[in-house]
Structure formats: structure tokens, C-alpha cells
Amino acid sequence: MNVVTKNVVTPCGSGKSKCGYCSGSRSRRSSKGSSKDSSKDSNSTSSSHSYGFLSYGLSLTPLLYVSLLNRGFRRSGHYLYKPTNSTTCCPQHCIRLSVPEWTPRKSERKCANKFKRYLQNAPPQSPTPKGDDDDSHVREALIAYITSSLTSSGIPSSKLTSIPLKKKSPTSYSSSVLNSLKRSTPVDFVTSSSFPSFSFSSYKIIRVSVSNGFINISITPPVDCTPPPPLPPPPSKLTYKLLPSFLSSMDPSVHPLYCSYQSSVHSDPNPYRKSQSDVEDSKVSFDRFLVHNPFSDAENDYENGMPREFEEGEIGTKPNDGCYHLHYVVDGRLVMVSVLDILGDVMSSVYCFYDKELSDTLNLGKLSVVKEVEMCKEWGIGWYYLGFYIESCGKMRYKGEYGRSYVRWKGGWLEFNEEGKKKMKDNESEFWEGEDAPINPSTLSSIANDIPIKLSTSEDTVRLSHLNPRGREIVRPILEEFVEKVGEEIAVECVLKL
């Protein structure tokens, strides 16, 4: 019998775990007969319920995974899972955006424009001058000069305690002090020759005249010793790099950015502040989470992967199907990475991590959605999958803020506009009712009988009827649960590796 290599999966069954969104605080009893002790345990460690199975590199066709997305599944590395919304503490709803219908909202345009200004490095505007420049140091020097000159001419300093000085132009000053003095002191002997040449700061007195009781002083324009303002920095350059996930994993700047993000956003310990073994363990977990995927493997990426680098408006043709890391690079510095599955008419956002400090100013998470939907438009991709919308988790509701989005509803899709959001708020259970409706027992049994099975002891595939009675007793419930969770159309396309 020929060995089937596509759509090979290993069911893991239904499971419970600690919720990463509410940490068990919203635990709901899965049965009315639960004891207080089991409820307490559920609150702490097992309030999140889901069904899942494992896939393998190059084992899942993109078309089948898109069907699973439309069934409410998501993936983490090779592990594909679907929340059991009827019992889990935080129901999770698959949400997708219709690319042809999408136009950026005000908040999305504002985010993109703010990032554009950041790239332009626009220098801050200089404050508008208010009135004349401050000339207090010039006045002080000229008043001291007049006082010294008149004292040298024989006028007692006691008479010179207040000397008026008026600025007539940027290079001309006048004092009426002689008119004030002549009432009590002879000043006729004071002439222009009474004032010697004098320089101060960046100024030089070039002429002094005495006329009608006024001392008129002309000075040179100030010598501008201020260095010219620096040239504005050149605009920053945003470059995109689209790499198959295994090639991206080799970039030495990717994993440190991920660890920094996890530390600043999710309060995970940063392994780069600990030991080398911690870094290595973290890298293994990172690869398992965001590099490994059902569509490719390291060998295939190394041999066939084609990294692409492009700028705005130059993205080129749509890449081949697969898992990619989209690097956002500003002037050579990696600031954000989006993990994307590009599969036919679908782009699915798996995860996004970025420079948290920069994002506090520029909202890089929202920017990634805007930029990637724009790429979908360029590539003719119809749907952008945002992941799960979680009504009960405030930090996950942002996924419902983008226009022309749709959520899974009773096995179909409902536009998530104001009416849709009200429907969810009023009766969230409507969104999963009938989603996994039981299949007729005879149909279920028939499908289970026909699913190819790949045992670890053989390279060949067998059917349920080929197993001995004990084997059929063990395997049948696994097959039937798989059919119920993924649906008949998907189940018949799969090979179950047990």
C-alpha cells in the first residue's frame, strides 16, 4: 500500500490547562456535579479547555490548513488547536478581515502617518522670536562705559547713580544723562573727545557724539559667533525583509528582540540577563513556537527559501505559500517581526513582537496590521486572519477595532460591526452554538472506518478494520472525536499517525 505523506496528523485529544488570559479567574464549571475541590483546582490550573492535534513539517497542505482556520482552529508551531468555547473560561473567536472591503479608519491612518513622520526625522520647530533680542549685556557695558568716561572727565560718581539709556536701533544707543546733570553740575566741557575708544564682547564703539545734552553712541553690528545649525538628519529608511521562518531564525537579532518583547510586555524573565544555557533553552522554545510549521522544514527552507527585501511600493509578486517572518528594519535596526502564514487567498497573523519602547510612541502592533493588509491588497489576497477575538479579555478586544472584520458565528461568519459586537455582548454563547454539532452516529462510524491510520510500527497505512478488537476499542474513540472536532470534509483528507 502506498504511503500517504500529506495531511498527516496525530490527535492529542481534548485537554485542560491554565488560562494565559485570566489565569483561571473566570473559570466555569464544566459540569454541575463538580466538587468544590475540583472547582478550586480548575480555577488554578485547568480552566482553559481545547482540542488539539500535532502536524509535521511538509505534512499539511495550505488548503487544508485554511479549512481548519475557517473551522476555528489556530496553530502554535506544529500544534493545531481549537478552544472548546462551551466550557473554557475565556471563549475565543476566530476573526478575519476582508481585504477588498477594507479602508483604513481614522485611527489607522493616524498611526501610519505618525510612523511616516518618525521616518522623516522632522526637526522640532524653533520657537517664534518674541520682540528684540536680549541686549542687557550691551546696556550694562555701555552704562559702565559712560560712567567711567564722565568720572574721568571730573564729574563725581555720586552724580552718576542712574544713567538712562535708550536703544534707537540695533547699533545705536542714546543717553540723556547730561540733561539731567546740567541742573546741578557744569557739563559744557563734556565733548565727544571725553569718550575714548572701547571694545567689549563682540562689539566695538565706532563713534560717540555729544549734542543738545545727549550722548549718542554707535557700535558695530555684533559678530555672530554662533556656529551654523546642524543639517537636519537624513530621513530614516524602512526596509522590509520577508524570510522563510527557518532562515529568519538564523538572524542573530531576531531572538533577542523576541526575548526583550516577552520580558517588557509579558513579564517573562529575559534569558540574556541570565546564563547561556537559559538563552539556548529559550531559543529552542522560540523555534518550537514561531519557526516550526506544518508547511515546511529547515532543509526545505535552506534549499528553496528565497529571502526578499523591499521598500514601500516595491513589494513585488506574491511569495509562495508557507510560513514567513516579516522583518521591519529601520536604518539597519530590527524593530518588529510579524510571523505570517501566507496560504493562497489567506494571510494569517501568527504572532508579532517588536521594540516595546518604540511601540509606546508609535503603536507598532496596529502599524503591522495596516502595513500587512496593504500588502494583501498588492498581492491580491482576500482575507487577513487576526487570530482570536476574546470578548472577556480587554487586551484582546483590539482585534475587533479594524473595519470590515468578521467573526465565527454558528459555524459561519458574522460581520463584526456595532450590531455584531452588541450581539456578542448580549449573548456570546450564540457564537458557538451548533458549531460542533454531533454527527449522526452511523455517519461518524463510517467516516472513522475509512480514515487512513499510520502506526508507529509500520510505514504503511491501515484502516480501523485492520486492527485487532483491542486496537479498534482504543483507536475508534480517537478517530470519532477527531471527526467531530474537525468536521467530515477535513477528516477525510487526513491521515492519522498514532
Disulfide bonds with the S-S distance in Angstrom:
none
